[in-house]
């Protein structure tokens, strides 16, 4: 069984798929989650800033309601980026599996 090419091909696919699929699935999910968090920032900024010193959302320092509104705008951008990149990441994972499995 260890001499068969298909055994080693499947083993390589399992190792590569484990790492690459995890990365390709987590990036869109994190962008989407951070986007939702940013959209909620106008509501959450006051308890967030009072609990944590030197609070930032992305590259925006949270100091007042205006900066929280800017964070909400950034959150919309990250949410849309997560929704846009999701299908591309899924296709990239399929291409990777096809390339490794040779099909």
Helices and strands as residue ranges (DSSP letters): H 5-39, H 41-51, E 56-57, E 60-61, H 65-101
